[in-house]
C-alpha cells in the first residue's frame, strides 16, 4: 500500500457501523446481550469505562493446582491425593467430614487420607462443613504424631458456617456454635498455626444454584465481611482478620463473563476493605476458583473436557490464585484415574505450555472486558449494600432473601433452557446419538461405614473420658478465653476421641439451625431427563424414529432440516430426511413426521400434506417454524405441534413424548 490505512479503506465511525446494520434490516439494539437484570453488554465498545479498578492487587506468578478430593472412601481419597501430587498438583483441597465428601470418623482416618502428604511442604485446605473444629484438630494431631510442629502446617481449616448452611441446610450447633468454632480456630491458629487460614468463604452453593455473577460477588463480599466482624469480636483487627480468610468461587462456561466476575470480585472486595481503612497489600484477597457440578453433563460427558478447558482459561485470566478443575465424569458416582489425570493435565498444559500466567491481568485494556468488569462491580456493590442494609449475610440467609433471589434467577434460567437460549453443547446443541457412554460404579456407603474408625493415639478409655469432661467444662465456662475450646478439642483428639463424639459434645449447648438447602441447577438436566425417558422406552419397545418431510429445494429447507435433526437428537430421537410423499412416510416406521420448508410454502402446502399424513396413520405431525396467525388453520389440518426458535422447545417435546406414550 502506498497510502495509509484510512486512505486505502476510508475512515469509518460508529454511525457508519449502525448504518450498515440497519441497511441489512437489523437493529443495533438487538445485538445487545443481557447478562443480569441490570447489566447489558453492547456489541461494540468504542472507549474504556470511565473508572477502572486501579491499584487492586492480583495474582502474583502462576496459579496453583489444587485438585479437589472428595471420594467417600478414605483409601481411594488417599490414592487420589498421591496421584494428584505426583502428577503436578501443588496442594490438597480435601472435602471431608462425618457425612459429606471423604468420610472420616477418627483422627486415624484423617491420617489414612493424608498418608501420602508431606505436611511440612504441601499446603492442605480443608472443606469440613459442620465438622470444622474436630477436623482441624485431627489434622494438627496427625502432624504432631509425625513429629511436626503445628506451626509448620500451611493451608486452611475451612470454617465456613454460612456456606455450610447454604450447601447442606443445617448447622448442627446453630449459628452461635458455628461462629464459636470459627473464632476458636482463628485464635488457635494465630497462636499455633500462623500459616493456616481459619475461615473459608465458599460461594459454590450459590453458583451451583444459578446465582448471577453479581449476586455471587455480593454474597461473597458480604460473607467475608460477616466473618471479619466475628473475628473482631475476639480481638482481631481488620488487617489480622484478612489473613484468616480464603475465598472460593465457582466458575462456569461463560468465558468472558467469568473473567469479568473474578476481576470484579477483587475490585468490590478491595473497595469494601478500603472503606474499612485497609491499604496496599491488605487489599489482596486469597482467591480460589473451582468448576461447578452444575455445568457437568451426563449425556456425552466427553464434552465436559471442553468446558473444563474454558473454565481453567477463565480462572487464569481472571486472576485466581488457585484452581480445582472437576473431572469430566464428575456428574457420575466417582471419577476414575484417567478423568482426574485429564483434569490435572488440562491445567498443566495451559500453565506450563500456554503460559497463561506470564502476563499480569491479561484482560486489562480490553474495552469489552473492562466494561463488563465495571458493570458487574457496580451492580454487585448495589446488591452488597442491600444485604448490609438488611442486617448482613447471616440474616439475609435466615430471612429468605437469598433463597427468594435464587428462585427468581432459577425461573429465568429454566426459561432460557426451555426456549433454547441457554444451549448445552453435546446435550441440547450438537447432540450425538452414537456417543460413547461413561459407566461408573456407584460407591456403597455401607462398605464405607465399615472401614471407618482407624485407631489413633495411646489414650486409655479413662484418659479419653477425662479429656471429654475437661472439654465440656471449658465449653460451659463463660470466662474461658477464646482458643481454649480448640486446645481442649486438640487434647481429646490426641488421645483418640472421635469426630462424632467431639461434634456431639460441642454442639450440645446450642440449638441447631435448619434451612432449605439450595438445590443444584444443571441446565443440562431437563434435556437429559427427556433423553433418558426415550432411551428407557427404546429398551423396552424399540427406538422412537422420526421423518423430516422436506419441501422445496435444499436452499429452502436445509437450515431448518439441520436444526430439527439436532433438536430431536437432543432427546434421543433419530430423524431421517425424506420427500414428503405420504406413501413413503406411511410405509416407514416413523412415529413422528416433521414438515420442514420455508415460511412462504407453508400456507399452500402444509394443510393438505398434514391431513394426508394423519390419514396415513402418522401418530404425531409437527411443523418446523413459527405458525404465527396460521396456527389454527394448521392445527385443524392435523398439525400436532410446532418447533421453532424462541418457542418453548422442552414443552413441545414433552407433549410429543406424552402423545407417544414415552412419558406419562
Secondary structure, 3 states (H helix, E strand, C coil): CCCCHHHHHCCCCHHHHHHHHHHCCCCHHHHCEECCCCCEECCCCCCCCCCCCCCCCCCCCCCEECCEECCCCHHHHHHHHHHHHHCCCCEEEEEEECCCCEECCCHHHHHHHCCCCCCCCCEEEEECHHHHHHHHHHHHHHHHHCCCCHHHCCEEEEECHHHHHHHHCEECCHHHHHHHHHHHHHHHHHHHCCCEEEEEEECHHHHHCCCCHHHHHHHHHHHHHHHHHHHHCCCCCHHHHHCCEEEEEEECCCHHHHHHHHHHHHHHHHHHHHHCCCCHHHHCCCEEEEECHHHCCCCCHHHHHHHHHHHHHHHHHHCCCEEECCCCCCCCCCCCHHHHHHHHHHHHHHHHHCCCCCCCCCCCCCHHHHHHHHHHHHHHHHHHHHHHHCCCHHHHHHCCHHHHHHHHHHHHHHHHHHCCCCCCECCCECCCCCCCCCCCCCCCHHHHHHHCCCCCCCCCHHHHHHHHHHHHHHHHCCCCCCCHHHHHHHHHHHCCCCHHHHHHHHHCCCCCEECCCCCCCCCCHHHHHHHHHHHHHHHHHCCCEEEEEECCCHHHHHHHHHHHHHHHHHCCCEEEEEECCHHHHHHCCCCEEEEECCHHHHHHHHHHHHHHHHHCCCCEEEEECCCHHHHHHHHHHCCCEEECCCCCHHHHHHHHHHHCCCCC
